[in-house]
Amino acid sequence: MTEEYFDEMRKFGHEDDMRYRMLMRGVKNLLEQRKREKSKLLKAIQHRHRKKDLRADKWS
């Protein structure tokens, strides 16, 4: 979450329900972003570990 997001959240009072809604929305977005980054990383790792089509050649 960016500093702008926290600045907007700080404008709301502690008793305001919108403050908590914004906080929960920000945490949800942060978790979704981490999940997307993790899935990209896992795909890259799986791509590296794929076995290439190995074929035997003649001995020299």
Residue frames relative to the residue before (quaternion, step in Angstrom):
aa qw qx qy qz dx dy dz
M 1.0000 0.0000 0.0000 0.0000 0.00 0.00 0.00
T 0.4188 -0.7357 0.4833 0.2233 3.55 -0.94 0.86
E 0.6633 -0.4953 0.3832 0.4097 3.54 -1.32 0.25
E 0.5949 0.5658 -0.3636 0.4401 3.60 1.07 -0.70
Y 0.6369 0.5350 -0.3235 0.4511 3.56 0.98 -0.84
F 0.6828 0.4735 -0.2872 0.4765 3.57 0.93 -0.88
D 0.6137 0.5434 -0.3524 0.4515 3.59 1.06 -0.69
E 0.6498 0.5015 -0.3145 0.4768 3.58 0.97 -0.81
M 0.6597 0.5112 -0.3102 0.4553 3.57 0.98 -0.84
R 0.6508 0.5303 -0.3171 0.4413 3.60 1.03 -0.75
K 0.5690 0.6048 -0.3789 0.4086 3.60 1.18 -0.46
F 0.6424 0.4985 -0.3209 0.4856 3.57 1.15 -0.57
G 0.5062 -0.6434 0.4822 0.3119 3.55 -1.13 0.62
H 0.6459 -0.5350 0.3766 0.3934 3.56 -1.26 0.35
E 0.6793 0.4878 -0.2878 0.4667 3.58 1.13 -0.57
D 0.5633 0.6212 -0.3823 0.3881 3.59 1.24 -0.29
D 0.4455 -0.7077 0.4865 0.2532 3.58 -0.83 1.00
M 0.5842 0.6033 -0.3767 0.3909 3.58 1.11 -0.61
R 0.5744 0.5907 -0.3719 0.4276 3.60 1.12 -0.62
Y 0.7076 0.4506 -0.2631 0.4766 3.58 0.86 -0.92
R 0.6103 0.5360 -0.3515 0.4654 3.55 1.10 -0.62
M 0.6519 0.5035 -0.3126 0.4730 3.57 0.97 -0.84
L 0.6374 0.5260 -0.3281 0.4576 3.58 0.99 -0.79
M 0.6748 0.4842 -0.2962 0.4716 3.58 0.88 -0.91
R 0.6351 0.5210 -0.3275 0.4668 3.59 1.01 -0.79
G 0.6599 0.5112 -0.3050 0.4583 3.59 0.97 -0.83
V 0.6497 0.5014 -0.3160 0.4760 3.57 0.98 -0.82
K 0.6350 0.5274 -0.3268 0.4603 3.58 0.99 -0.81
N 0.6584 0.4998 -0.3065 0.4720 3.59 0.94 -0.87
L 0.6417 0.5293 -0.3178 0.4550 3.57 0.99 -0.82
L 0.6685 0.4922 -0.2990 0.4706 3.60 0.94 -0.86
E 0.6432 0.5116 -0.3241 0.4686 3.59 1.01 -0.78
Q 0.6362 0.5255 -0.3236 0.4630 3.57 1.02 -0.80
R 0.6565 0.4981 -0.3103 0.4740 3.60 0.93 -0.85
K 0.6333 0.5347 -0.3287 0.4528 3.57 1.02 -0.79
R 0.6512 0.5040 -0.3146 0.4720 3.60 0.98 -0.84
E 0.6623 0.4993 -0.3111 0.4641 3.60 0.92 -0.86
K 0.6424 0.5233 -0.3205 0.4591 3.57 1.02 -0.79
S 0.6640 0.4961 -0.3156 0.4619 3.59 0.96 -0.83
K 0.6182 0.5276 -0.3500 0.4657 3.60 1.07 -0.66
L 0.6497 0.5169 -0.3089 0.4640 3.55 0.99 -0.85
L 0.6603 0.5026 -0.3132 0.4617 3.59 0.92 -0.86
K 0.6366 0.5169 -0.3346 0.4643 3.59 1.00 -0.75
A 0.6499 0.5110 -0.3210 0.4621 3.58 0.98 -0.80
I 0.6550 0.5033 -0.3135 0.4685 3.58 0.97 -0.81
Q 0.6578 0.5009 -0.3144 0.4665 3.58 0.93 -0.83
H 0.6291 0.5362 -0.3371 0.4506 3.57 1.03 -0.74
R 0.6579 0.5118 -0.3054 0.4603 3.58 1.02 -0.77
H 0.7231 0.4552 -0.2444 0.4586 3.58 1.03 -0.73
R 0.4503 0.6763 -0.4751 0.3379 3.58 1.19 0.00
K 0.4108 -0.6997 0.5307 0.2450 3.52 -1.01 0.83
K 0.3758 -0.7042 0.5519 0.2415 3.53 -0.92 0.88
D 0.5963 -0.5599 0.4333 0.3784 3.52 -1.23 0.47
L 0.1388 -0.8121 0.5654 0.0391 3.55 -0.33 1.27
R 0.0086 -0.7843 0.6200 -0.0185 3.53 -0.96 0.92
A 0.4469 -0.6865 0.5082 0.2658 3.53 -1.01 0.79
D 0.1889 -0.7684 0.6024 0.1051 3.57 -0.96 0.87
K 0.6581 -0.4874 0.3869 0.4238 3.54 -1.30 0.11
W 0.4946 -0.6185 0.5207 0.3188 3.51 -1.23 0.62
S 0.3494 -0.7459 0.5224 0.2205 3.56 -1.01 0.70
